[in-house]
Amino acid sequence: MSDREPRDHLSAEETAHLLELAELAVQAEDLEGLAQRALPGLMRVMGATGAILCLEEPRPPFHSLFPEGIQANTLPLIKSICTEQFQQIPPQDDSLPIIVPLAPQEAAHLVLFSLGRKTKKLGFFGLVLPAPDQLPRQIFMRKITALLAYFIGQFLDRLAYDKKIAHLKTYLAVSSKISQTLNLREVVEAVLYSSIAAVAAEAASVLLLDAEKKNFRFYGVEGPAKPVLLDVTFPVDQGLAGYVFQTQQSAIFNEVQQDPRFYGKFDSVSGFETQNLVAIPLVAGDEKVGVLEVLNKAGGEPFYEDDRLLLESIAEEIAFAIRNANIWEERQTLASEIQRMHEFQTKLIQTSNDGIIANDRRGNIIIFNEGAERILGYQKDEVIGKIRVTQLYPLGVAQEVRAKIDGPEYGGPGRLIHYETMGLSKTGEQIPVELSASLIPGNDQQLTAVGFFRDLRERKQLQEKLLQSERLAALGQMAAHISHEVKNPLVVIGGMARQVLKASGGDQRKNVEKLRIIVEEIRRLEEFLAEVGSFAKLSEPRKCLIDLNSLIREMCLKLEASLQENCIKLAVNLDPNLPQIQFDPLLLRQVLLNIAKNGIEAMPAGGALSFASERDNDRVLVRISDSGEGIPPEIMDKIFQPFYSTKPKGSGLGLAISQTIVKAHQGEIKVESELHRGTGVTISLQVKSK
């Protein structure tokens, strides 16, 4: 980095690396994909031999450890370090990275950067470096960790949302099965299947009290031990089931074989080895009914708190079904539970941050949640039963979305997963969204379409800002190259041409004229190069208190000769009570001169130029007006673009430089123009600039 480059700004190379990371993260479909795409590139950029993502959510401690370039025998040590350090950092930690030697005999160090969003700690991004003094610049690492935390947060939000939907579907499936049958065995069987599927387990059982309430009976069993255990009894005070029944507290047992309360007789009889289990007491009102057990999480994983909470909701359903021997009371209780779940489902849908819209097969909207209201700008009452879903898309897009749902590309027929498209707001604005949708068949064979969509405007703006930074960096490099290659030859040519012109005799008029042209063209190129260099290497403003009116009067004196030469009248109307402002006087003088020169050049046949100043609350306004030809409406949106000019010999940088300078002082420039009536340029500046 150049000594002149501000240390609190990213270099062009760092910006390019940051853009590359953003592009890789956008392409990832989940946390594992993010690690696989991002970590190799970050290792390359930072000279690391290994990298990790250690994430605390949603199941502590550090359920997710994504390594790259790290040997398997080192991972337990790294996970232990992360767990220890994570407990010590506060939320929103912005301190220096944590540097830990991996082993006394090794030179490698683990460097941990905390990841977080708002007040929530997410985990660490870690690098394995040969030496800790090889760290990149702190501002660059802050940008890297902020970008990683943003995308990790998005994936975690999606995981949490998908889990809520899965839990809701499981709960509704159990409620539906209970409400459709009067056979208790069928109800228990459905609950066991749902319990196993909901938490990815190998087996499950329902233990009910016998009539004397002294023994448990395996009333329902699903899994390898079913033929052996079904209807077998054992004392109510034995085993982990007896412990949970007595305490009436659901519990997770992830180390079953080491627990002295475990009743191992049934493992030896059935040949099934219990590794871990969740036990839930079955209680209907104030009546103790039995215990629900779910055993052996798939893949050897432990059970987690959210598994227990889901199984508690399922156990609640079966407990009431078991208690109610009377069919009418049973149906009444289940109807109440279904209504409660319906209200929960409605609340879940309405409070989701994402937009959720459902429509019938005719396209009539039947669900329109608060997220959809916020993104699209409609109120629910303006939409449901009043407009069709096709009206929420730009012309032709709804048909395209339906074709994608029916096709195999994005999840298979009847589904659409993570498809980027455009929505249409109430005001007509086209909004980029990520859409997932499903077709749900009903009992009458009619299809309901449910769509979940996420607003992508913030993500698109981030991508655009990164691209714009890259373009500006490339423009700066180009300007430096032009100056280097052209400036020195021009200096030599200009100097020699001026010498020849000075020594020429009176009888060489044609040569003298040619030399004058050479000198003029060289002067123009020198001015062009100066403007290019000024635009590409605009220095940090050196602000001080200045008298704006005095600066304007000074400008008018300097312009006096040019105004007289072009037959232009000058009018000055300055507010005498104007406060002083914080500004770089050299840069402000350049802005005023650029705009005034544009006005003079717009009046080749003469006219009027005016300067005015006034105060507007906490801002100071300067208006420079001319009576020239004006600016055509079709090019108004291009006048601040670099190198765009309507003048034959213009560089197209005057207004671009002026806008850059004013923005650097937290100000703004507005241009109003009318053909053949003139142009007015208003510069708005803060009285107290930051």
N, C-alpha and C positions, 0 to 999 in steps of 0.2 A: 504494500500500500504506500502511496506517495505521502511524503511528510506533510504536504498541503491538504491532503484529503481528510475531512473531519472523521474522527475516530468513532463518532456515534452514528455513522452512516455505513451501509453495506457497500462493499466494492462490487464491481460488475461481476467478478467471478463468484462472489458469495451470493449475489442475487440469482445468478444462473443456477447455482447449486440448490438454492431455496426453491426456485421454480421447478427444477427437476424433481425434488422431493414432493412438491405439491402434486405434480402430474402423476407420479407413481402412487401416491396415497389415494388420489381420486379413482384410480383404476382398481384398487383393492376392493374385495368383496367382504372381507372380514378381518379380524385382528391378526390372524395368522398370515393372511395374504399381505396385510400392511407390513408386517415384519419381514416377510420374504422379499418384498419389493424394495423396501426402504433401507434395511440394515446393510446390505452389501454396498450400496452407493455411499452411505454415510461412512462406512469403514474405509472405502477408497479415498473419499475426500479428506478424511481426518487422519489417515495413516495409521489406523487401528488394526490390530490383529484379530479382534473379535468385537462383537456387539450384542446387546441384549435389550429386550423390553420386559420389565417385571411389572405386572399390573395387579393391583390390589382388588379391584372390583371384578365381578360382584360378590365373590366369595373369598374372604380372607383366610389365611394370609397368602398372598401372591399365588392365586390359583393359576395364573397364566404366566409362563416363563418362556419367552421366545428367543432362542439363542441363534447366533450366526458366527461360524468360525471358532467355536469354543469346544474343547474336548469334553466328552460326557462326564469324565471323572472330576472335572472342575465345577460342573453345574451345581451340585449340592452346596459347595462352599459359597458360590456366588449367591444362591438363593438364601442361604443363612445370613450373609452380609446384608442383602437387600432387606430382609425381614427385620434385622436389628436396627438398621439405619432408618427404616421407614417409621418406626415408632418414635424416633427422636426429632423428626422434622415437623414444623408447624404447617397448617394449611397455608396455601399461597406462598410457599417458601421461595424467596428470590435471592438466596445467598449463593456463595461460591459453590462449585461442585465439590462433592465428597470424594476424596482420593484414598483408596485403601490398597496396600500391597496384597497381592494374591497369596504370596508365600515368602518367608524370609530368604529362602535360597533362590528365588526367582526375581528377575528384574521387572517383570510385568506388573502393572498397577491397574486396578479397576477404578474407573472414574465414573461416578454416578451423578446424573442430572435429574432433579426432581421434576415430575410431571403433575400438573394439577389444573383444575378449572374452577373459577370462582373460589369457594371455600372448601372444595373437595379435593383431597389428595388422590391421585390416580396410581402412582408408582414411580418407577425410575426408567430412564434411558441410560444405558451403561456402555462404556467403551473400555476395551482392554488395550492399553498403550504401553509401549516399551519404556517410556519415561513420561512422567506427568507434566513436564514442561513443554510437551508438544501440543498442548491444547490450543484449539483455534481461538479467535477473538471472542470475548464475552458477549458482545452484541449479536454476533453470528449464532452462538450457541443458544441465546435467548430466543432468537427467531426460530431456530430448529426445534427447540423443546416446545415452544408455543404452538407451532404447526402440528407436531406430533400429538400434543395434548388435545388439540381441536379435533383431529380425525379420530383419535381413540375415543373421545367423548361421544362422537357421532355413532361409532360402532356400538359402544356400550348402551347408548340410548336405544338403538335398534334392538339389541339383545334383550334388554329389559322389556321393551314393548312386545317383541315376539313371545317372550315368556308369559307375559300377562294374557295375551291372546290364547296361547296354548293352555294355560291354566283355566281360562274361562271356558274353552271348548270342552275340556275334560269335565269340569263341574257341570256344564249343561248336558253333556252326554249321560252322566250318572243320573242327574235329575230326570232326564227324559226317559231313561230305562226304568227307573223306579215308578214313574207315573204311568207307564204303559203295561205293567204286569202286576198281578196279585200273588205271584209265586215268590216266596222269600228266597228259595234257592237261586232262582234266576237273578234276583236283585243282587245277592251276595256275589254270584259269579261275575256279573257285569262290573261290580265295584272292584273286584280283585283284578280283572283284566285292565280296567281303567287305571288302577293304582300302579300296576307294573309298568304300563305304557307311560304314565305321567312322569315317573321318576327314573325310568330306564333301569328297572330292577330285574332279577331273575325269578323271584318267587314271592308269594304273598299268601296270607291266611287270615281268616276271621275266627277268633276264639270267643265263644259265647258261654255264659254261665248256665249250668244245668238248673233244673227246677229247685234243687235244694241250696243253690248258690255256694256250693263247696268245691266244685270242680269246673275246670274249663273243658270245652269240647271243640275240636276242630270242625266247625260247622261248614266252613268253606276253605279249600286249599287249591292254589294254582302253582304249578311248578313240578320239578322232578319227583318230589316226595309225596305228591297227591295220592297215589294208590295206597301208600303205607299209612299216612296220617289222617285221612278223612274219617271223621267221627271218633277219633281216639280221644280219650280224656286224661287229665292229670290235675293235681291239686292246684287250687286257685292261688296259693301262697308260694308257688314254685316259679323259678325262672325269671327272666327279664319281663315277661308278660305279667307275672304276678306282682313284680315290683311296680310296674307302671299302673296296674289296676289299683293297687293299694294307695299309691300317692296321687292318682288321678292327674298325673302330669305326663304329657307326651315327651318322648326322649329319643335321642340319637345315640346308638352304640356302635362306634366305628372300630373298636378293638374287642370284639365279642369273646374270642377264645381266651383272652387274658382277664375277663371279668368273672369274679367268683360267683356272681349271681346267675350266670348263664346255665341253663338246664340242657346239658349236652346229650342226654339220652336219645333224643329223637334223631340227632345227626348220626349216631352209631347205628341206629335201627334202619334208617332210610338210606344211608350212604351219601346224603347231601351234606356238604360242609358249609356251615354258616360262617360268613366272614364279617359282615356288618348288618345292622338292621335298624329300622325305625319302628317304634311301637307307639300306637295312639289309643288311648282309652276311648271306648264307645260309651257315650253318655247321652241319654235321651231325657232332656229336662233335668230332673233330680234323680233319675233312675240309672244305676250302673248296669250296663248291658254286657260288655265284654271288652275285647282288645283287637285292634287291627295291627297286624305285623307285615312289613314289607322288607324283603331280605336281599342282600347282595347286589349292590350297585354295579352296573355293567362296567367292564373294563378295569375292575379293581379300584375304582374311585371311591372316596368316602361319600357319605350322605351329607347334605348341607341343610342349612336352616330353611331355605325356601322349599326344599323337598318336604320337610316336616309340616310347614304351614299348608302346603297344598293337600297333603294327606289328612290333615286335620279337617279341612273342609269336606273332603270325601267321607271321612269317618262320621262327620256330623249327619250327612245324608242317610247312611246305612243305619245308624243308631236309631233314628226316628222310625225308619221302616221296620226295624226289628221289634220295637216296642209296640207299635200299633197293630194289634191282632185284628182289630175291627177294620174292614176294608174301607168303610166310609171315612173313619177318622184318619186312616192312612192317606187316603187321597186328599183330604182337606189339609193335612200337614204338608204333604208334598206340594200342593198347589201354593201354599204360603211360601215354601222354600223357593219354588220356581219364580214367584213374583219378586222375592228378594234378590234372586240372581239376575232377573230381568232389570231391576233397578240398578244393580251393580254394573251390569253390562252397559246400560244407558249412560251411567255416570262415567264409566271408563271411556266410552266412545266420545262423549261430549267434552271431557276435559283433556283429551289427547292433544299434544302440541302439533301433531300432524293433522292434515285435513282428512276427513273420512266422509265419503259420499256413497250412498247406496241408491240404486234405481231398479224399478221393475223392468220386465221385458219390453215394455213400450217406451222406456226411457224416462218415465216420470220419477222425479227424485223423491225418495221416501225417508232418507236420513241425510242430514247436513249438519255436521258438528261445529263446535266453536272454532276449531283449527281451520276448517274450511271458510268460516266467516272472516277470520282474521286474514287469511291469505288472499281470498278472492273478493272481499269487500261487500258481499251480500249479507243480509240478515236472514236467519232461517225462515222467517215468515214470508220473505220475498221469493223463496225458492221452492219449498216443499209444496207440491201439488199445483204449482203455478208455471214453472218452466221445466224444460227437459234437459237432460244431462248434456246433450249435444251442444247446447247454448253456452256451456262452460268451457268450450274449446274454440280455438280459431277455426275458420272455415276449412273443412276437410279433415281436420285432425281427429275428430271423434271416430270417423270411419277407419282411419289408419290405426287408432288404438284398438278398436274392435277386431280388426284383422290380425293384429299382433296377439290378442288374447286367444283367438281361435287357432293361431299358428303354433309351431313347435319351437320358435327361437328363444323365447323368454320364459321358460318354465313349463312348456308343454301346453296342449289344448286345454282351454278353460282357466289358464293362469297367466299372469303377467308379473314379472319380478324385476324391480329396479330398472324400469324403462324411463329414459329421459324424454320428455316431451314438453309441450307448451299448454298452459291453461289461460283462460280469458277472464279477466276481472270485470267487475261491474262497470268500471270506467273505460273498459276497452283495452286495458294494458295487457300485453302478452307476458305471462310469468313463466319462467322455466321451472319445471317441477320434476321430481323423481316419483314415478307412479308404480305401485304394485296393486294388482286387482285379481279378483277371483269371481267365477260364475258359480252360484250356489243354487242347486235344484230344489224346488219345494215339493210338497206332497201332491200338488196338482200339476206337476211337470213343468211349471212355469219357472223361469230362471230369474234370479236376482243377482245383479252385479254389484259388488262391493269394491270400492277403490280407496287405497291409502296413498296419500301423496304428500311430499315434503317440498317446501319452498327452497329452491336452489339459488335465489338471487344473491344471497350473501356469499355462497361459494363461487358463483360466477364473477362477482365483483373482486374477490380475492385473486382469482386467476387473471382477471383483466389487469389488476394493479401490478401483479408480478410480470405479466407480459409487457406492460407499459414501462416498467423499470428496465427491463431488458432492452427494449427499443431505445430508450434514452441513453443507456450505457453504450449501445452500438453507435448511436449518433455522436456521442462524445468522442469515441475512438476515431470515427470518420473525420470529425472536425480536426482532431489533433494531427491526423495523417495528412489532410489537405494543407494545413498550415506548415507542416514540416517540409512537404515536397514542393510547395509553390512559393513560400514566403522568401526564402533566400535568393532564388533566381530573380524574383521581382525586384528585390532591393538593388541587386546589381544592375539590372536593365534600367530601372528607374533612375539610378544615379548617373549612369553613362548617358542616358537620353537627355537628362537635364544639363549635363556638361556640354554636349554637342549643341543643344539649343542655345546655351549661353554664349558659345564661341562662334555661332553661325554669323556670316555677314549678311548685309541687306540684300544682296543679289541672289540669295538662295531661298526665295520665298516658298517655293513648293516644298523643299526639304524642311524648312522651318515649320510649315504647316503640318507635315507628316509627323515631325518630332513632337509637336504640340499634341497631336492625336495620341501618339504613343504615351506621352506623359499622362494625359487625361485618362486613358484606359488603364494604365498601371495604377493611377490613383484610385480609380473605381474598384479595381481588384483588391488593392490594399484595404480599402474600406470594407469590402465584402468579407475578406479574411478576418478583419478585426471584429466584424459582427458575428461571424461564425464562431470565432474563438470566445467572444463574450457570451454567446448563447450556451456553448458547450461547457465552459469553465466559469460559470457565474459564481463568484466568490460569496462567502457568508457575509451578509450585510453588516456593516459597521455603523450601528445606530447611535444617534445622538439627538439631543433636542434641537429642532430647527424651526425657523420662522418661515412657514410655507409662503406667506404673502411676499416676503423679501425675495425668496427664491424665484417666484413667478415674475416679479418686477425685473430681476436680474436677467431672466430668460427673454423678456420682452426687449430689453436693451440690446442683447446680442442678436435678436432677430430683426432689429430695426432696419438695417441695410437691406436685408433680403426682402422685407415687406415693401419697402419703397421701390426696389427694383422690379417687383412684380405687381405694383399698383394695388396693394392690399391695405385696407384700413384696419387698424387695430383698436379693439375695445376691451377695457379692463374694468371689472366690477368685483372688488375684493371685500370680504367681510372684515371690518377693522377689529372686531372682537374675536378673531380666530385664535384658538389656543395653539401653543407650540406642540409639535408631535415628535415622536421617536422615529427617526428614519435615517437611512444612509443618504446624505445629501448628494453624493456623486451619482448614485444609482437613480435617485428621484429626478435629478437634472437630466439624466439620460432618457428617462421615461417621458418627461415633458417635451424634450427636444424631438424625440421620435414622433410623437403625436402631432406636434406643431408642424414639423416638416411634411408629414402626410397631408395636413390641411393645406399648406402652401402649395404643394404639388398638385392638389385637387382643384386649384384655382389658377390655371395658366393665363386666363384673360383678366385676372384681377378679381377682387371681391372683398369679403370682410372676415377677419379672424378675431375671436373673442376669448378671453380668459375670465373665469368667475370662480369664486370660492365662497363656501358657507359651511356652517356647522349643522349637523343633523343628529341630535341626541349625543351618543358617545362616538360619533364618527365625524370626519371632516371630508367634505366633497370638493373636488376640483373638476370643473367642466371646461373643456376646450372645444369650441364650435367653429365650423367654417361654412361658407355659403357656396361650396363647390358642387360638383356633379353628383355627389352621393354614391352610395354603394348599392349595386343591384341586389335584390332580396335573395336570389338564388346562390349568392356566394357569401352571404353573411356568416354562415356557420363555418366558413373556411378561413376567415381573415386572421385567426390566431394560429393557424397551422404553420410550422416552420417551412421556409422556402416557398410559400405560396404568395404570389404577387401578381397584380394586374398591370403594374408599371413595366415598361420595356426594360429599364435598367435597374429595377428594384431587386433587392436580395431576398425579400420575403421574410426577413427576420426581425424587422423593427417592432411590430406588434407582438410577435412571439416572445422577444426579449422583454418587452415592457410588461406583458402579462406575468412572465416568470418572476420578474423583480417585485411586482405588486403582491403576488401570492406569497412570496418569501417574507413579506411584511404583514401577512394576514389581511390583505386588502383585496379588492376586486375591481375589474374594469368592465364597464358596460358601454356598448356602442349602439347608438340609434341613428338611423339614416333614412333619407327619403330622396329618391332620384330627382335630380335637377333642383333640389331644395337645400342640400347640404348635409353635413354629418356632425353629430355631437358625441364626444367621448367623455364619460364621467368616471373619475377615479375616486373610489371610496376607501378611506384609510381610518384606522382606529386611532382615537386620541391617545390611548395608552397601548402601544404595540407590545406584543410579547417578545 
